[in-house]
Amino acid sequence: MTLNIAEVKTFKNSKNMLCFAVSPGKSLKEALLWAQSEDRLTAGVYESAKIMTDDPDSVSFCVLAMDEEFQCDIALQIHFTLIQSFCFDNDISIVRVSDMQRLAEIVGDKAEPLEDAHCVLITNPADGSWEDPALEKLHLFCEESRRLNDWVPEISLPER
């Protein structure tokens, strides 16, 4: 029997079963909005690469968004490969979304459209005292995906 990871609603965590109450897409949106409200979001391939280089331990989660530009831009594909490799080497959970425009709407400023939402990072809070249930669900989703050999799972963002 083949399972589609996007449809799996129950995940194993060690010996316990953990239910995924909301879809991974809704959890991603919640985590992005929460991180944005706390000024812990970084958007843009180059901005993200700078943070990953300067302070990789501060990065908690990475989202790579693909669009038509990705298919035609070899440099962007190389950046994605390097970012993915960096995330694997530093135990940073990573997912893909296929709708960069929707991701830009979620994390962008209403007054000024986000130019580059190909890569979005969620960083840890400075004091380390925060826990985000949506982000924890995403980490578990990524862990289960890796167990099923889906190293960079794709998540569909919810509609408006």
C-alpha positions as CSV (number, residue, x, y, z in Angstrom):
1,M,0.0,0.0,0.0
2,T,1.4,3.4,-1.0
3,L,0.7,6.4,1.3
4,N,0.6,10.0,0.0
5,I,2.4,11.9,2.8
6,A,0.1,15.0,2.2
7,E,-2.9,12.8,3.0
8,V,-1.5,11.1,6.1
9,K,-3.3,12.4,9.2
10,T,-1.6,10.2,11.9
11,F,2.1,10.2,12.6
12,K,4.2,7.9,14.8
13,N,6.5,9.6,17.3
14,S,8.7,7.0,19.0
15,K,6.2,4.6,20.6
16,N,3.2,7.0,20.7
17,M,0.8,7.9,18.0
18,L,0.3,11.6,17.4
19,C,-2.6,13.0,15.5
20,F,-2.3,15.8,13.0
21,A,-5.4,17.8,13.9
22,V,-5.0,20.3,11.0
23,S,-3.4,19.9,7.6
24,P,0.3,20.6,7.2
25,G,-0.7,23.6,5.0
26,K,-2.7,25.2,7.7
27,S,0.1,24.5,10.3
28,L,2.6,26.1,7.9
29,K,0.4,29.2,7.5
30,E,-0.1,29.5,11.3
31,A,3.7,29.1,11.9
32,L,4.5,31.7,9.3
33,L,2.1,34.2,10.7
34,W,3.2,33.6,14.3
35,A,6.8,34.0,13.3
36,Q,6.0,37.1,11.3
37,S,4.2,38.7,14.3
38,E,7.4,38.1,16.4
39,D,9.7,39.4,13.6
40,R,11.4,36.0,13.1
41,L,10.8,35.6,9.4
42,T,13.4,36.1,6.7
43,A,12.3,36.1,3.0
44,G,14.5,35.9,0.0
45,V,17.2,33.5,-1.3
46,Y,20.1,35.8,-0.6
47,E,18.8,37.1,2.8
48,S,18.2,33.5,3.9
49,A,21.7,32.4,2.7
50,K,23.2,35.2,4.8
51,I,21.4,34.1,7.9
52,M,22.3,30.5,7.3
53,T,25.9,31.4,6.9
54,D,26.1,33.8,9.8
55,D,24.1,31.9,12.4
56,P,22.8,28.5,11.3
57,D,21.7,27.6,14.8
58,S,19.2,30.4,14.8
59,V,17.2,28.8,11.9
60,S,14.3,26.6,12.9
61,F,12.4,26.0,9.6
62,C,12.9,26.6,5.9
63,V,10.3,26.9,3.1
64,L,11.3,26.8,-0.5
65,A,8.7,28.1,-3.0
66,M,8.7,27.1,-6.7
67,D,7.1,29.0,-9.5
68,E,7.5,29.4,-13.3
69,E,10.7,31.3,-12.7
70,F,12.2,28.3,-10.9
71,Q,11.8,26.1,-13.9
72,C,13.8,28.5,-16.1
73,D,16.4,29.8,-13.7
74,I,19.4,27.6,-13.3
75,A,21.0,29.8,-10.7
76,L,17.9,29.6,-8.6
77,Q,17.9,25.8,-8.9
78,I,21.5,25.7,-7.7
79,H,20.6,28.0,-4.8
80,F,17.8,25.6,-3.8
81,T,20.1,22.6,-4.0
82,L,22.7,24.4,-1.8
83,I,20.0,25.5,0.7
84,Q,18.5,22.0,0.9
85,S,22.0,20.5,1.5
86,F,22.7,23.1,4.2
87,C,19.4,22.3,5.9
88,F,20.1,18.6,5.9
89,D,23.6,19.1,7.3
90,N,22.3,21.3,10.1
91,D,19.1,19.4,11.0
92,I,16.8,22.2,9.8
93,S,13.3,21.0,8.8
94,I,12.5,22.0,5.2
95,V,9.4,21.9,2.9
96,R,8.5,23.0,-0.6
97,V,5.4,24.8,-1.7
98,S,4.4,25.1,-5.3
99,D,2.6,28.4,-5.0
100,M,5.1,31.2,-4.4
101,Q,2.5,33.8,-5.0
102,R,0.3,32.5,-2.2
103,L,3.4,32.3,0.1
104,A,4.2,35.9,-0.7
105,E,0.6,36.9,0.2
106,I,0.9,35.2,3.6
107,V,4.3,36.6,4.6
108,G,4.3,39.8,2.6
109,D,3.3,43.3,3.7
110,K,-0.1,44.4,2.5
111,A,1.3,47.8,1.4
112,E,4.3,46.5,-0.5
113,P,4.4,43.1,-2.4
114,L,7.2,40.7,-1.5
115,E,9.6,40.5,-4.4
116,D,11.4,37.3,-3.5
117,A,9.5,34.6,-1.5
118,H,11.5,31.7,-3.1
119,C,13.0,31.0,0.3
120,V,11.5,31.8,3.7
121,L,13.1,31.0,7.0
122,I,11.6,30.9,10.5
123,T,14.3,31.7,13.1
124,N,14.3,30.8,16.8
125,P,13.4,33.5,19.3
126,A,16.3,35.2,21.0
127,D,15.4,34.1,24.5
128,G,14.6,30.5,23.5
129,S,11.5,30.4,25.7
130,W,8.9,30.1,22.9
131,E,7.1,27.0,21.7
132,D,4.8,27.1,18.6
133,P,2.4,24.1,18.3
134,A,2.0,24.7,14.6
135,L,5.8,24.6,14.1
136,E,6.1,21.5,16.2
137,K,3.5,19.8,14.0
138,L,5.5,20.8,11.0
139,H,8.7,19.4,12.5
140,L,6.9,16.1,13.1
141,F,5.5,16.1,9.6
142,C,9.0,16.6,8.2
143,E,10.4,13.8,10.4
144,E,7.8,11.4,9.2
145,S,8.4,12.4,5.6
146,R,12.1,11.7,6.0
147,R,11.3,8.3,7.4
148,L,9.3,7.6,4.2
149,N,12.3,8.9,2.1
150,D,10.5,12.1,1.2
151,W,13.4,14.5,2.1
152,V,11.8,17.7,1.0
153,P,8.0,17.2,1.2
154,E,5.7,19.4,-0.6
155,I,2.9,21.2,1.3
156,S,-0.1,22.9,-0.3
157,L,-0.9,26.2,1.3
158,P,-4.6,26.8,2.2
159,E,-6.6,29.2,0.1
160,R,-7.5,32.6,1.5
